[in-house]
Amino acid sequence: MRFYRIEATILSDVEIPRRRTEDFYTFADTMQSFSQSFYLKSDKKDYVFAINTGSNKTMRFGAIINEHSDINKVLDKYMKLCGFKVEYDFIEEQIFDSLRVNLRMADGADFINDDEELAKGFGILPLFENHYGNGLDYGESIIEAKDHEQIVKEAQAHLYSDSFLPEIERIYAGKSLKRPIGHPVHYLVRTRSEGTRNELSRSLISALYENGRIFNKRYTYIDFYSDSNFNENDLEALYRSCGGGVVIIRYHSGDTKANGPFARNNRNSIEKICEIAKMFCQSVLTVFWINIDSVKTRDSFLENLTSMPIVEITEDMADAERAKVYLTEKAKDCKIKADNKLFNNLKDDNSYHIAELNRWFDEWYTDKLHTVVYSQYKDVKTAKAEIVKSAPKGNAATELREMIGLDSAKEVIENAVTFFKMQKLYSEKGLNVNRPSMHMIFTGNPGTAKTTVARLFAQIMKDNGLLTKGDIFEVGRADIVGQFVGSTAPLVKKFFKMAKGSVLFIDEAYSLVDDRNGLYGDEAINTIVQEMENNRDDLVVIFAGYPDKMEEFLNKNPGLRSRIAFHVNFNDYSTDELIDIADLMIKRTGFEFDEQAHKKLNRVFDAARKNDDFGNGRYVRNLIELSTLKQASRLAKSDIDSLTDDDMQTITAADIAAPILSNEDDEFSAVIGF
């Protein structure tokens, strides 16, 4: 199926009325009837329609024709039916989105009756209703004209000639056909660099078009990721619209472990893609496009394409000598002389991918720009280096550093932020490294500031450009475990969608399972594991809870542990740290402790820390509240008129009221004075 836009000057003695007049609407009805009549005469294969009228008797038309039709013959028949003698200003093949716009314009001008009904008749209504389909991420372009010599030269220059050029020679050796009769082969392109895959694919389809193996100048590329949840009807409609042309399946997801929901999702996606590619294998040529390291993904595609002959094309590996020639030519193209520093990474016994060589060249070239071409910049450090080396920035980072205690947690958080900065830098430099997940586990007893640190961490990640939003969403079992089978997964997915670009904080995560194997908690965990993988690039999940229970929780699902990048342990506060926290809290309320109160706090906290559930920071907060109440009660019984400001703002040892703990013993009671 091909789409065209045509502009023509009407030479016949036909008057074209001005728009929005009675005569124009009569003219539009007549043109509409011509289009419908032509459509029926072509056995509903070809449709030509008026789009609008211009000055000096010019008109614009659109056309939808099938892959076996000749656009010139189609237009001749249509114009003859209309009684027009015309001179064409241009006849251009166009992408689907342009067709969609033109159909809307024609509908608005009454040149067609119903644009959606027309799209339905050609089987492309799913695309017409939503250009991007239901989870289908695609784009279109027009094939760039390249001759044989140019294609060969580019292949040799970009190091993909070994497996590519033999196929190019086969394409040029064949006889150019006037009409499509099917495709002898389809293609699997595997390279390390996406740029190389794009360049190779464009050269390949240029050769195919030039030699009459495909007839559409328009080609379509579809991006599939690990979390792609596409509608098969949309993919089928897209293939149907590409009859006589090319679809490039750009499969970005890499290999996964053999088991688990994420691997199953990949296999299911590949099966559905291959099934539709096979359905249209004679009318649409498919180029499958994957990373060279994705061996399991390659095998999965080939297993599902047994009935489709596949030619596999990969990038070349360059030995040291060939790599040196390649780098020298790149330097020559940039008008800079190659030197030994450019070849420092080359070793005689090694082979190299083009992505690796390009990265080395870019670093060398940038250095040359700084030190030779623009020597005034040779002593200037790049902002990128300063950013990576610097400590996490922002008010949240400062607040975290100033928090009392938490030395171990602070160190892990700072290391994590630095690590994520480096991963971002690797990606920007084009290094082929799998970005690890950013998910975390916070383990510690109650009151050790896990939630506070999670909130600060979210903001730190945003401040440092590692998360797009930096909000925090706190959930527990009641929020994400449904009341009936099948209701949990949608709840989990809803929170993951809300938390995109932010932190999803799941407190007391072990409560999701609570020894209820096989029930709703398992559905929650399985969905969480899958969503963690699907959203690893712009979302952080933090599981929080007691250390021993969190270990049991990790053992509930084997996929959980492998998706956790950092374990952050929140130790109980020491007695000195608890006193510092108490001083900070009491100061915020406008009070202060006297010397004897500090001594009593020391004894109280020493005793409280021996209790398993003393509560850390929460215990201190409760103590402050009780102590200020007790001070108020004490002062109320004294001579109010004689009280000074210091009296009213000082907490004494007599005011210290320690919260009662669940298993405190007589010794503890004696120490705190109750």
C-alpha positions as CSV (number, residue, x, y, z in Angstrom):
1,M,0.0,0.0,0.0
2,R,1.4,3.4,-1.0
3,F,0.2,6.9,-0.2
4,Y,0.7,9.9,-2.5
5,R,0.2,13.6,-2.6
6,I,-0.3,15.2,-6.0
7,E,-0.6,18.8,-7.2
8,A,-1.9,19.4,-10.6
9,T,-3.0,22.4,-12.8
10,I,-6.4,21.8,-14.5
11,L,-6.0,22.6,-18.2
12,S,-9.5,21.6,-19.1
13,D,-12.2,24.2,-19.5
14,V,-13.6,23.5,-16.0
15,E,-14.5,26.2,-13.5
16,I,-13.3,25.6,-10.0
17,P,-15.7,27.5,-7.6
18,R,-14.5,29.5,-4.6
19,R,-14.7,27.7,-1.3
20,R,-17.7,28.1,1.0
21,T,-20.1,28.9,-1.9
22,E,-23.1,26.9,-3.0
23,D,-21.3,26.0,-6.3
24,F,-18.3,24.7,-4.3
25,Y,-20.4,22.3,-2.3
26,T,-21.9,21.0,-5.6
27,F,-18.4,20.7,-7.0
28,A,-17.2,18.8,-3.9
29,D,-20.1,16.4,-4.1
30,T,-19.3,15.7,-7.8
31,M,-15.6,15.0,-6.9
32,Q,-16.7,12.8,-4.1
33,S,-18.8,10.7,-6.5
34,F,-15.9,10.5,-8.9
35,S,-13.6,9.1,-6.2
36,Q,-16.2,6.6,-5.0
37,S,-16.8,5.4,-8.6
38,F,-13.1,5.0,-9.3
39,Y,-12.7,3.1,-6.0
40,L,-15.4,0.6,-7.0
41,K,-14.0,0.2,-10.6
42,S,-10.6,-0.7,-9.1
43,D,-12.2,-3.5,-7.1
44,K,-11.6,-1.3,-4.0
45,K,-7.8,-1.4,-4.4
46,D,-7.1,2.2,-5.3
47,Y,-8.6,5.5,-4.1
48,V,-7.9,9.0,-5.4
49,F,-9.5,12.0,-3.7
50,A,-9.3,15.8,-3.9
51,I,-7.8,17.6,-0.9
52,N,-8.2,21.2,-1.7
53,T,-8.3,23.8,-4.4
54,G,-5.9,26.7,-5.0
55,S,-5.5,29.7,-7.3
56,N,-5.0,29.5,-11.0
57,K,-7.0,26.3,-11.3
58,T,-4.6,24.2,-9.2
59,M,-5.9,21.3,-7.1
60,R,-4.3,19.0,-4.7
61,F,-5.1,15.3,-4.6
62,G,-4.3,12.3,-2.4
63,A,-4.1,8.7,-3.4
64,I,-4.1,5.3,-1.7
65,I,-3.0,2.6,-4.1
66,N,-2.0,-1.1,-3.6
67,E,1.5,-2.4,-4.1
68,H,0.7,-3.8,-7.6
69,S,-0.6,-0.5,-9.0
70,D,1.3,2.1,-11.0
71,I,0.6,5.6,-9.7
72,N,0.8,7.2,-13.2
73,K,-1.7,4.8,-14.7
74,V,-4.0,5.2,-11.7
75,L,-3.9,9.0,-12.0
76,D,-4.5,8.9,-15.8
77,K,-7.6,6.7,-15.3
78,Y,-8.9,8.9,-12.5
79,M,-8.4,12.2,-14.3
80,K,-10.1,10.7,-17.4
81,L,-13.1,9.7,-15.3
82,C,-13.3,13.3,-13.9
83,G,-13.0,14.7,-17.5
84,F,-9.8,16.6,-16.5
85,K,-6.8,17.3,-18.7
86,V,-4.0,18.1,-16.2
87,E,-0.4,19.0,-15.9
88,Y,1.3,17.6,-12.8
89,D,3.4,20.0,-10.6
90,F,4.5,17.1,-8.4
91,I,3.6,13.5,-7.5
92,E,5.1,12.6,-4.1
93,E,5.0,9.4,-2.1
94,Q,4.3,10.3,1.6
95,I,4.2,8.7,5.0
96,F,1.0,7.6,6.7
97,D,0.8,10.5,9.1
98,S,0.7,12.9,6.1
99,L,-2.1,10.8,4.5
100,R,-4.0,11.0,7.7
101,V,-3.8,14.8,7.7
102,N,-4.8,15.0,4.0
103,L,-7.8,12.7,4.6
104,R,-9.0,15.0,7.4
105,M,-8.6,18.0,5.2
106,A,-10.6,16.3,2.4
107,D,-13.3,15.3,4.8
108,G,-13.5,18.8,6.1
109,A,-13.9,20.1,2.6
110,D,-16.6,17.5,1.7
111,F,-14.4,15.9,-0.9
112,I,-14.8,12.6,0.9
113,N,-17.8,11.4,2.9
114,D,-16.0,9.9,6.0
115,D,-12.3,9.6,6.5
116,E,-12.6,6.9,9.1
117,E,-14.9,4.7,7.0
118,L,-12.4,5.0,4.2
119,A,-9.5,4.0,6.5
120,K,-11.7,1.1,7.7
121,G,-12.2,-0.1,4.1
122,F,-8.4,-0.3,3.6
123,G,-7.9,-2.1,6.9
124,I,-5.9,0.7,8.5
125,L,-8.5,2.2,10.9
126,P,-6.5,1.1,14.1
127,L,-3.7,3.3,12.9
128,F,-6.0,6.1,11.8
129,E,-7.7,6.3,15.2
130,N,-4.4,6.5,17.0
131,H,-1.2,7.2,15.1
132,Y,0.9,5.5,17.7
133,G,-1.4,2.5,18.2
134,N,-2.0,0.8,21.6
135,G,1.5,0.6,22.9
136,L,2.9,0.5,19.4
137,D,5.8,2.9,19.0
138,Y,6.6,3.5,15.4
139,G,7.8,6.0,12.9
140,E,8.1,6.4,9.1
141,S,10.5,7.8,6.7
142,I,11.2,8.0,2.9
143,I,14.0,5.9,1.5
144,E,17.2,7.9,0.7
145,A,18.5,7.5,-2.8
146,K,22.0,5.8,-2.8
147,D,23.8,4.2,-5.7
148,H,25.8,1.0,-5.7
149,E,29.2,2.8,-5.4
150,Q,28.0,4.9,-2.4
151,I,26.6,1.9,-0.6
152,V,29.8,-0.1,-1.0
153,K,32.0,2.8,0.1
154,E,29.9,3.4,3.3
155,A,29.9,-0.3,4.2
156,Q,33.7,-0.4,3.9
157,A,34.1,2.8,5.9
158,H,31.7,1.8,8.7
159,L,33.1,-1.8,9.1
160,Y,30.1,-3.9,8.1
161,S,31.2,-5.0,4.7
162,D,32.1,-8.7,5.3
163,S,28.5,-10.0,5.6
164,F,26.8,-7.0,4.0
165,L,28.5,-6.6,0.7
166,P,27.9,-10.2,-0.6
167,E,24.2,-9.5,-0.1
168,I,24.4,-6.2,-1.9
169,E,26.0,-7.9,-4.8
170,R,23.2,-10.5,-4.9
171,I,20.7,-7.6,-4.9
172,Y,22.3,-5.8,-7.8
173,A,22.9,-9.1,-9.7
174,G,19.1,-9.7,-9.9
175,K,16.7,-8.5,-12.6
176,S,14.7,-5.4,-11.7
177,L,11.0,-6.2,-11.7
178,K,8.1,-4.0,-12.7
179,R,5.8,-5.4,-10.1
180,P,6.4,-7.2,-6.8
181,I,6.0,-11.0,-6.8
182,G,7.3,-11.8,-3.2
183,H,10.4,-11.7,-1.2
184,P,13.1,-14.4,-1.5
185,V,14.7,-13.5,1.8
186,H,14.2,-11.2,4.9
187,Y,17.0,-9.9,7.1
188,L,18.3,-10.0,10.6
189,V,20.8,-7.2,11.4
190,R,23.0,-7.5,14.5
191,T,25.5,-4.9,15.5
192,R,26.7,-3.4,18.8
193,S,25.9,0.2,17.9
194,E,22.3,1.4,17.2
195,G,23.9,4.0,14.8
196,T,25.5,1.2,12.8
197,R,22.2,-0.7,12.7
198,N,20.4,2.3,11.4
199,E,23.0,3.1,8.7
200,L,23.2,-0.5,7.6
201,S,19.4,-0.8,7.4
202,R,19.0,2.4,5.4
203,S,21.7,1.3,2.9
204,L,20.1,-2.1,2.6
205,I,16.6,-0.9,1.8
206,S,18.0,1.8,-0.6
207,A,19.6,-1.1,-2.6
208,L,16.4,-3.1,-2.5
209,Y,14.3,-0.1,-3.8
210,E,16.8,0.8,-6.5
211,N,16.6,-2.8,-7.8
212,G,12.9,-3.2,-7.8
213,R,12.7,-5.6,-4.8
214,I,10.5,-3.2,-3.0
215,F,8.1,-0.7,-4.5
216,N,7.2,1.6,-1.6
217,K,9.5,4.6,-1.1
218,R,8.1,4.8,2.4
219,Y,9.4,2.5,5.1
220,T,8.2,2.0,8.7
221,Y,10.3,1.2,11.8
222,I,8.7,-0.1,15.0
223,D,10.5,0.1,18.4
224,F,9.9,-2.7,20.9
225,Y,11.2,-2.6,24.4
226,S,11.1,-5.0,27.4
227,D,7.9,-3.4,28.6
228,S,6.2,-3.0,25.2
229,N,2.6,-4.2,25.6
230,F,1.3,-3.8,22.0
231,N,-2.0,-4.6,20.4
232,E,-1.7,-7.3,17.7
233,N,-4.5,-5.7,15.7
234,D,-2.5,-2.5,15.5
235,L,0.7,-4.3,14.4
236,E,-1.3,-6.2,11.8
237,A,-2.9,-3.0,10.5
238,L,0.5,-1.4,10.3
239,Y,1.9,-4.3,8.3
240,R,-1.1,-4.2,6.0
241,S,-0.4,-0.5,5.3
242,C,3.2,-1.4,4.3
243,G,2.4,-3.8,1.4
244,G,5.1,-3.5,-1.2
245,G,7.4,-1.9,1.3
246,V,9.6,-2.5,4.3
247,V,9.0,-2.8,8.1
248,I,12.1,-2.6,10.4
249,I,11.5,-4.3,13.7
250,R,13.9,-2.5,16.1
251,Y,14.0,-4.9,19.1
252,H,15.8,-3.1,21.9
253,S,15.3,-5.6,24.7
254,G,18.4,-7.7,25.5
255,D,18.7,-11.2,26.7
256,T,17.1,-12.2,30.0
257,K,17.3,-15.1,32.3
258,A,15.6,-18.2,31.0
259,N,12.8,-18.2,33.6
260,G,10.6,-15.6,35.2
261,P,7.8,-13.2,34.0
262,F,10.2,-10.8,32.3
263,A,11.7,-13.6,30.1
264,R,8.2,-14.9,29.3
265,N,7.1,-11.4,28.3
266,N,10.1,-11.2,25.9
267,R,9.3,-14.6,24.4
268,N,5.6,-13.8,24.0
269,S,6.4,-10.5,22.3
270,I,8.8,-12.2,19.8
271,E,6.3,-14.9,19.0
272,K,3.5,-12.3,18.2
273,I,5.9,-10.2,16.1
274,C,7.1,-13.2,14.1
275,E,3.6,-14.5,13.6
276,I,2.5,-11.3,11.9
277,A,5.7,-10.9,10.0
278,K,5.1,-14.4,8.5
279,M,1.5,-13.5,7.7
280,F,2.7,-10.7,5.4
281,C,6.0,-12.2,4.4
282,Q,5.3,-12.1,0.6
283,S,3.9,-8.5,0.5
284,V,6.1,-6.9,3.2
285,L,9.9,-7.3,3.6
286,T,10.9,-7.3,7.2
287,V,14.3,-6.3,8.6
288,F,14.8,-7.5,12.2
289,W,17.2,-5.4,14.2
290,I,18.8,-6.5,17.5
291,N,22.0,-6.0,19.5
292,I,24.9,-8.3,18.6
293,D,25.2,-9.5,22.2
294,S,21.6,-10.6,22.4
295,V,22.3,-14.2,21.4
296,K,19.2,-15.7,23.1
297,T,17.0,-13.0,21.5
298,R,18.5,-13.9,18.1
299,D,17.8,-17.6,18.6
300,S,14.3,-16.9,19.8
301,F,13.6,-14.9,16.6
302,L,15.1,-17.6,14.3
303,E,13.1,-20.3,16.1
304,N,9.9,-18.5,15.4
305,L,10.8,-17.6,11.7
306,T,11.5,-21.1,10.4
307,S,9.3,-20.6,7.4
308,M,10.9,-17.3,6.4
309,P,14.4,-17.4,4.8
310,I,16.6,-15.1,6.8
311,V,19.9,-13.5,5.7
312,E,21.9,-12.5,8.8
313,I,24.1,-9.4,8.6
314,T,26.5,-8.4,11.3
315,E,29.1,-5.7,11.8
316,D,32.8,-6.6,11.1
317,M,35.4,-7.1,13.8
318,A,38.5,-5.1,12.9
319,D,41.9,-6.3,13.7
320,A,44.5,-3.8,14.9
321,E,45.7,-3.0,11.4
322,R,42.2,-2.4,10.0
323,A,41.2,-0.5,13.1
324,K,44.3,1.8,12.6
325,V,43.3,2.5,9.0
326,Y,39.7,3.2,10.1
327,L,40.8,5.7,12.8
328,T,43.3,7.4,10.5
329,E,40.6,7.9,7.9
330,K,38.2,9.4,10.5
331,A,41.0,11.8,11.6
332,K,41.7,12.7,8.0
333,D,38.0,13.5,7.4
334,C,38.2,15.9,10.4
335,K,41.3,17.6,9.0
336,I,43.4,16.5,12.0
337,K,46.5,14.4,11.8
338,A,46.4,11.1,13.6
339,D,49.0,10.5,16.3
340,N,50.1,7.6,18.5
341,K,47.7,8.7,21.3
342,L,44.8,7.8,18.9
343,F,46.1,4.2,18.6
344,N,47.0,3.7,22.3
345,N,44.2,1.3,23.0
346,L,45.0,-1.0,20.0
347,K,46.7,-4.3,20.6
348,D,47.9,-6.6,17.9
349,D,46.1,-9.7,19.1
350,N,42.7,-8.1,19.6
351,S,39.7,-7.3,17.4
352,Y,37.4,-4.3,17.8
353,H,33.8,-3.3,17.1
354,I,33.1,0.0,15.4
355,A,31.3,1.4,18.4
356,E,34.4,0.9,20.5
357,L,36.6,2.6,17.9
358,N,34.2,5.5,17.5
359,R,34.1,6.1,21.2
360,W,38.0,6.2,21.3
361,F,38.0,8.5,18.4
362,D,35.5,10.9,19.9
363,E,37.5,11.1,23.1
364,W,40.7,11.7,21.2
365,Y,39.1,14.2,18.9
366,T,37.5,16.1,21.8
367,D,41.0,16.3,23.5
368,K,42.5,17.6,20.2
369,L,39.8,20.3,20.0
370,H,40.7,21.4,23.5
371,T,44.5,21.2,23.3
372,V,45.3,21.9,19.6
373,V,42.5,23.5,17.6
374,Y,41.2,25.7,20.5
375,S,44.3,25.7,22.7
376,Q,42.8,28.3,25.0
377,Y,40.7,25.6,26.5
378,K,43.5,23.1,27.3
379,D,43.5,23.9,31.1
380,V,39.7,24.0,31.4
381,K,38.1,21.0,33.2
382,T,34.9,19.8,31.7
383,A,31.7,20.3,33.6
384,K,30.9,16.6,33.2
385,A,34.1,15.6,35.0
386,E,33.3,18.1,37.8
387,I,29.8,16.8,38.1
388,V,30.8,13.1,38.4
389,K,33.6,13.8,40.9
390,S,31.5,16.1,43.0
391,A,29.5,15.0,46.0
392,P,25.7,14.8,45.5
393,K,24.3,18.3,45.2
394,G,21.2,20.1,46.4
395,N,19.5,21.0,49.7
396,A,18.4,17.4,50.2
397,A,22.0,16.2,50.0
398,T,23.1,18.8,52.5
399,E,20.2,17.8,54.9
400,L,21.2,14.1,54.7
401,R,24.8,14.9,55.4
402,E,23.8,17.0,58.5
403,M,21.5,14.2,59.9
404,I,22.8,12.7,63.2
405,G,24.4,9.3,62.9
406,L,23.5,7.1,59.9
407,D,27.1,7.0,58.8
408,S,26.8,3.6,57.0
409,A,23.6,4.6,55.3
410,K,25.0,8.0,54.2
411,E,28.1,6.3,52.7
412,V,26.0,3.8,50.7
413,I,23.6,6.6,49.5
414,E,26.5,8.8,48.3
415,N,28.2,5.8,46.6
416,A,24.9,4.9,44.9
417,V,24.4,8.4,43.5
418,T,28.0,8.5,42.2
419,F,27.5,5.1,40.6
420,F,24.3,6.2,38.9
421,K,26.1,9.3,37.6
422,M,28.7,7.1,36.1
423,Q,26.1,4.9,34.4
424,K,24.5,8.0,32.9
425,L,27.9,9.1,31.7
426,Y,28.6,5.7,30.1
427,S,25.3,5.9,28.3
428,E,26.0,9.4,27.0
429,K,29.4,8.2,25.7
430,G,27.8,5.4,23.8
431,L,29.4,2.6,25.9
432,N,27.5,-0.6,25.6
433,V,27.0,-1.3,29.3
434,N,23.8,-2.7,30.7
435,R,22.4,-0.1,33.0
436,P,21.8,-1.8,36.3
437,S,18.6,-1.2,38.3
438,M,18.5,1.5,40.9
439,H,16.3,-0.4,43.3
440,M,17.2,-0.6,47.0
441,I,16.5,-2.3,50.3
442,F,16.5,-0.3,53.6
443,T,16.9,-2.5,56.6
444,G,16.7,-1.3,60.2
445,N,14.7,-1.2,63.3
446,P,11.8,1.3,63.8
447,G,12.8,4.9,64.2
448,T,16.1,4.7,62.3
449,A,15.0,7.4,59.8
450,K,14.4,5.0,56.9
451,T,11.4,6.9,55.5
452,T,13.1,10.3,56.0
453,V,16.2,9.2,54.2
454,A,14.1,7.7,51.4
455,R,12.4,11.1,50.9
456,L,15.7,12.9,50.8
457,F,17.2,10.3,48.5
458,A,14.3,10.9,46.0
459,Q,15.1,14.6,46.0
460,I,18.8,14.0,45.7
461,M,18.3,11.8,42.6
462,K,16.2,14.6,41.0
463,D,18.7,17.3,42.0
464,N,21.4,15.3,40.3
465,G,19.5,14.6,37.1
466,L,19.1,10.9,37.8
467,L,15.3,10.9,38.3
468,T,12.9,13.2,36.4
469,K,10.4,14.0,39.2
470,G,11.9,13.0,42.6
471,D,8.6,12.5,44.4
472,I,8.1,9.7,46.8
473,F,5.1,7.4,47.0
474,E,4.7,5.4,50.2
475,V,2.7,2.3,50.1
476,G,2.0,-0.8,52.2
477,R,0.1,-4.1,51.9
478,A,-3.3,-2.4,52.2
479,D,-2.5,-0.2,49.2
480,I,-1.3,-2.7,46.6
481,V,-2.9,-6.1,47.6
482,G,-6.4,-6.5,46.2
483,Q,-9.4,-8.2,47.9
484,F,-9.9,-10.8,45.1
485,V,-7.8,-12.7,42.6
486,G,-6.8,-10.6,39.7
487,S,-7.3,-7.3,41.4
488,T,-3.8,-6.9,42.8
489,A,-1.8,-6.6,39.5
490,P,-3.7,-3.6,38.3
491,L,-3.2,-1.9,41.7
492,V,0.6,-2.5,41.6
493,K,0.8,-1.3,38.0
494,K,-1.2,1.9,39.0
495,F,1.4,2.8,41.7
496,F,4.3,2.1,39.4
497,K,2.8,4.4,36.8
498,M,2.2,7.1,39.4
499,A,5.8,6.7,40.6
500,K,7.4,7.0,37.2
501,G,10.4,9.3,37.6
502,S,10.2,9.0,41.4
503,V,10.7,6.7,44.3
504,L,8.2,4.0,45.3
505,F,8.7,3.3,49.0
506,I,7.2,0.0,50.2
507,D,7.3,-0.1,54.0
508,E,7.3,-3.4,55.9
509,A,7.5,-5.1,52.5
510,Y,7.4,-8.6,54.1
511,S,3.7,-7.9,55.0
512,L,2.9,-8.5,51.4
513,V,3.4,-12.2,51.8
514,D,2.9,-12.8,55.5
515,D,3.2,-16.6,55.2
516,R,0.2,-16.6,52.8
517,N,2.0,-18.5,50.0
518,G,-0.1,-18.8,46.8
519,L,-2.5,-16.0,47.8
520,Y,-2.8,-12.4,46.8
521,G,0.6,-11.4,48.2
522,D,2.3,-13.6,45.7
523,E,0.4,-11.9,42.9
524,A,1.7,-8.6,44.2
525,I,5.3,-9.8,44.4
526,N,5.3,-11.3,41.0
527,T,3.9,-8.1,39.5
528,I,6.3,-5.9,41.4
529,V,9.3,-7.9,40.1
530,Q,8.1,-7.5,36.5
531,E,7.4,-3.8,36.9
532,M,10.8,-3.2,38.6
533,E,12.5,-4.6,35.5
534,N,10.2,-2.7,33.1
535,N,10.8,0.6,34.9
536,R,14.4,0.3,35.9
537,D,15.6,3.4,34.0
538,D,13.5,6.1,35.7
539,L,12.1,4.7,38.9
540,V,13.5,3.5,42.2
541,V,11.8,0.9,44.4
542,I,12.8,0.9,48.0
543,F,11.8,-2.0,50.2
544,A,12.0,-1.2,53.9
545,G,11.7,-3.2,57.1
546,Y,13.3,-5.2,59.9
547,P,16.6,-6.9,58.8
548,D,15.7,-10.5,59.6
549,K,12.2,-10.2,58.1
550,M,13.6,-8.6,55.0
551,E,15.9,-11.5,54.4
552,E,12.9,-13.9,54.6
553,F,11.1,-11.6,52.2
554,L,13.9,-11.8,49.6
555,N,13.8,-15.5,49.8
556,K,10.1,-15.6,48.8
557,N,10.8,-14.7,45.2
558,P,14.1,-15.5,43.4
559,G,13.7,-12.5,41.1
560,L,13.7,-10.0,43.9
561,R,17.3,-10.3,45.1
562,S,18.8,-10.0,41.6
563,R,16.9,-6.7,41.0
564,I,18.2,-5.0,44.2
565,A,21.2,-2.9,43.4
566,F,22.0,-1.5,47.0
567,H,21.4,-2.7,50.5
568,V,21.3,0.1,53.0
569,N,21.6,-0.8,56.6
570,F,20.3,1.6,59.2
571,N,22.0,0.8,62.5
572,D,20.4,1.6,65.9
573,Y,21.5,5.0,67.2
574,S,24.2,5.1,69.9
575,T,23.5,6.7,73.2
576,D,25.5,9.8,72.2
577,E,23.5,10.1,68.9
578,L,20.2,9.7,70.8
579,I,21.2,12.6,73.1
580,D,22.2,14.7,70.0
581,I,18.8,13.9,68.5
582,A,17.1,14.9,71.7
583,D,19.0,18.2,71.8
584,L,18.0,18.9,68.2
585,M,14.3,18.1,68.9
586,I,14.0,20.0,72.1
587,K,15.7,23.0,70.5
588,R,13.1,23.0,67.7
589,T,10.3,23.2,70.4
590,G,11.9,26.2,72.0
591,F,13.3,24.4,75.1
592,E,16.7,23.1,76.2
593,F,18.0,20.5,78.7
594,D,20.1,21.5,81.7
595,E,23.2,19.6,82.7
596,Q,21.5,17.2,85.1
597,A,18.9,16.4,82.4
598,H,21.7,15.4,80.0
599,K,23.1,13.1,82.6
600,K,19.7,11.5,83.1
601,L,19.2,11.2,79.4
602,N,22.4,9.3,79.2
603,R,21.2,6.7,81.7
604,V,17.7,6.5,80.1
605,F,19.0,5.9,76.6
606,D,21.6,3.4,77.8
607,A,18.8,1.4,79.4
608,A,16.4,1.8,76.5
609,R,18.9,0.5,74.0
610,K,18.9,-2.8,75.8
611,N,15.3,-3.3,74.8
612,D,14.6,-5.0,71.4
613,D,11.9,-2.5,70.3
614,F,12.9,0.7,72.0
615,G,12.1,2.7,68.8
616,N,15.3,4.8,68.3
617,G,14.2,8.3,67.0
618,R,10.6,7.6,67.7
619,Y,11.5,6.8,71.3
620,V,13.3,10.1,71.6
621,R,10.3,12.0,70.1
622,N,7.9,10.3,72.6
623,L,10.3,11.2,75.4
624,I,10.4,14.8,74.4
625,E,6.6,15.0,74.3
626,L,6.3,13.4,77.7
627,S,9.0,15.5,79.2
628,T,7.5,18.8,78.1
629,L,4.1,17.7,79.5
630,K,5.8,16.8,82.8
631,Q,7.6,20.1,82.9
632,A,4.3,22.0,82.3
633,S,2.7,20.1,85.1
634,R,5.7,20.9,87.5
635,L,5.7,24.6,86.7
636,A,1.9,24.8,87.1
637,K,2.3,23.8,90.8
638,S,5.0,26.4,91.4
639,D,4.8,30.2,92.0
640,I,3.9,31.3,88.5
641,D,4.7,34.9,89.1
642,S,8.3,34.2,90.1
643,L,9.1,32.1,87.0
644,T,11.8,33.5,84.7
645,D,12.1,32.8,80.9
646,D,14.9,30.4,81.6
647,D,12.7,28.5,84.1
648,M,10.0,28.1,81.5
649,Q,12.3,27.0,78.7
650,T,14.5,24.5,80.6
651,I,13.9,20.8,80.9
652,T,15.4,19.5,84.1
653,A,16.2,15.9,85.2
654,A,13.0,15.8,87.2
655,D,11.0,16.4,83.9
656,I,12.6,13.5,82.0
657,A,9.8,11.0,81.4
658,A,10.9,7.9,79.6
659,P,8.2,6.1,77.5
660,I,7.3,2.7,78.9
661,L,8.6,-0.2,76.7
662,S,6.9,-3.5,76.3
663,N,9.6,-5.7,78.0
664,E,11.4,-3.3,80.4
665,D,12.5,-5.0,83.6
666,D,12.9,-3.8,87.2
667,E,16.5,-2.8,86.6
668,F,15.4,-0.5,83.8
669,S,12.6,1.0,85.8
670,A,15.0,1.7,88.6
671,V,17.4,3.4,86.3
672,I,14.8,5.8,84.9
673,G,13.4,6.6,88.3
674,F,9.9,5.2,88.0
